Amino acid sequence: MVTNLAHGDAATLGISRRPISRTRVDRVLMSTNSRMAGRQTLLGQAFDAVWQELAGNYTTALIIEEKRMRLALIILALANFGERDPDEIKDNALATMQFREQQIQSMH
C-alpha cells in the first residue's frame, strides 16, 4: 500500500508546492500522535536514518524539502498501516523512496 503512496502526485500525497522547512517536517512527524513520545522518537529516528542515506542525492532546497516531506509521509503511512519494527520502517521507507526515484528517472 505504501508503494501506492509513492506513485501519487504531490496533491495526492498532500504535498504543497510551497517551500517546506525542517520545522514543518518535524510538525508533521510529531503531530501524528502527540500522546506517544516513544512512537515519535521511533519515527524521527527512522526518518533521520533514511534521510542520511538519501540526502546526498539532492542539491536544491526545493527538491530537498519536497523529498523530506515525501519521506515523512511514507514513514507516517507505514506507522499508520501498523508497522512497529524500526528496521522494517527504515527499510520500507528507503525502498519506497528509491523505487519512486527510479520511476522518475525512467520517465526522463
C-alpha positions in Angstrom: 0.0 0.0 0.0 2.8 2.4 0.8 4.1 1.9 -2.7 0.8 3.4 -4.0 1.5 6.5 -1.9 4.9 6.9 -3.6 3.2 6.7 -7.0 0.9 9.6 -6.3 1.5 13.2 -7.3 2.1 16.0 -4.8 -1.6 16.7 -4.4 -2.4 13.0 -3.7 0.3 12.9 -1.0 -0.7 16.2 0.5 2.5 17.9 -0.5 2.1 21.5 -1.3 4.4 23.3 -3.8 5.4 25.9 -1.2 8.8 25.5 0.5 8.8 23.1 3.4 11.0 23.9 6.3 12.6 21.4 8.7 10.2 22.7 11.3 7.2 21.9 9.1 8.5 18.3 8.5 9.0 18.0 12.3 5.5 19.1 12.9 4.1 16.5 10.5 6.1 13.8 12.2 5.3 15.0 15.7 1.7 15.8 15.3 0.5 12.3 14.3 0.3 11.1 17.8 1.5 13.6 20.4 0.4 11.3 23.2 3.0 8.7 22.3 6.5 10.1 22.7 8.2 6.7 22.1 6.4 6.4 18.8 7.5 9.9 17.8 11.1 9.1 18.7 10.9 5.9 16.6 9.5 7.7 13.6 12.0 10.5 14.0 14.9 8.1 14.2 13.6 6.2 11.1 13.3 9.5 9.3 16.9 10.6 10.2 18.4 7.2 9.3 16.8 7.1 5.9 17.4 10.8 5.1 21.1 10.3 6.0 21.3 7.7 3.2 19.4 9.9 0.7 20.5 13.4 1.5 23.4 13.5 -0.9 21.2 12.7 -3.9 19.5 16.2 -3.8 21.0 19.6 -4.3 18.4 22.3 -4.5 16.5 23.5 -1.4 13.1 22.9 -3.1 13.9 19.4 -4.1 15.3 18.6 -0.6 12.2 19.9 1.1 9.9 18.0 -1.3 11.8 14.8 -0.7 11.9 15.2 3.0 8.2 15.7 3.1 7.6 12.7 0.9 9.8 10.6 3.2 7.9 11.9 6.3 4.6 10.9 4.7 5.9 7.5 3.8 7.1 6.8 7.3 3.8 8.0 8.7 1.9 5.8 6.3 3.9 2.8 7.4 3.2 3.5 11.0 -0.5 4.1 10.3 -0.6 0.7 8.5 0.6 -0.9 11.7 4.3 -1.3 11.2 6.1 -1.1 14.5 9.5 -2.6 13.8 12.0 0.3 13.4 14.2 -1.6 11.0 11.2 -2.5 8.8 10.1 1.1 8.8 13.5 2.3 7.7 14.0 -0.5 5.1 10.5 0.0 3.6 10.7 3.8 3.6 14.1 3.7 1.9 12.9 1.1 -0.7 9.8 3.2 -1.4 11.9 6.4 -1.9 14.4 4.6 -4.1 11.6 2.9 -6.2 10.0 6.3 -6.8 13.3 7.8 -7.8 13.8 5.0 -10.3 10.4 5.7 -11.8 11.2 9.4 -12.1 14.5 8.6 -13.8 12.9 6.2 -16.3 10.4 8.9 -17.3 13.2 11.2 -18.4 
